[in-house]
Amino acid sequence: MGLRTFLRIHNITTAVLIVGLAATFLSMPLFSQIDETGQSPQDDRPMQEEARKNASGEEPKKNKIFGFEIGMSGGYATGISVSNWQYRPYANLVLSHKYIKGTAGVYRCKNFLITDGEGSFENINFTQPKIGLSLYPHNVIELYGEYRYSTGDYSHYYRGHEGTAGFLLDFDVVTIDASCNKRLVEYEFKSVNWADKITLLYRDINIHGRATQLYTIDTNRTKYLDDTTATVNLSWNIIDTTSLDLTYYYLYSIFKYPRDSYYNHTGRAGVYSDVCKYISIHGGASLGLDAERYLIAGGDFGATFNILGYVTITASYLPSYFFAPVGGSALKRIIDSYVLYSYSYNSAGSTNPYLQPSQIGKSFWNHSVNFNITFRY
């Protein structure tokens, strides 16, 4: 397998794993770090390939100007939130040149999980067109950016704006990739699980003998989500077909109403290797700490199948275990997050809005499975 094919498949796999990390923390298949194909914007680097071939004396092939991609990606998650399965068909049109690559595409997301931030969940469908641009000012540098707009079905209001910007430095043996993503979402939450809310009020009274907070009924069903994520990845190609990877992932999320903030820091160490011409495998271990002081220990493993350069199939499994914090955090979670009481507009609790009430104060497993099937020409 050539270096270019190895780099392409390796970056696809890395992007899918980053998505898996996001899914682990919010128990939903978040694809804000990558596009609908499961790829990061830096998957194709014509300048780097041409430089490699010139150095080795190979005759470089003529680059395609136009290309297209179609496929399906999706995921299943259970643990933090209610069990959920989502899938996303997509299509991309790609325009490539020596120094620039443009992408326009659209995907259709089915069965996407949303929350009211108070223990209830719904599923919606939405459509997301996107445009992307990559620049190659030097044979070791790529600058990329992407914008995505989301709109829900007529039956369910959902609007979102999302942007990604980043760079990649490829020094052959060592590759450094850094990106930042911003997502703003507004949607209407229709259903209310009053049984959960009454249970939380009962727990407060049962523990203290009285209600410790001023409880109100929140009639505002419009929810707002403001996510900021940053990812830095370092890959060391110890041989042409094997790399060692170090990844740092940061998430900061503001959810209202109720007004909650949540953050997570996670590090991952892993390995990626081609076992033969058409099959690659990967595995790794991760450790993280979130705003509620959960210690999150996880792992990942999976495989990528490359069929004649036209079809790529990737599947990953990411188990993780959430170690519950000590010192009364369960009670703090009950009072500060899931019970309906008056919030000051400028105050925010540090809670994960996607954590289901049955997991409050407990240690638990979270399981996430992601897949992607892409046909490109």
Summary of the structure (lengths in Angstrom):
residues: 377
radius of gyration: 21.9
end to end distance: 18.4
largest distance: 80.8
contacts: 1301
relative contact order: 0.18
helix: 17%
strand: 54%
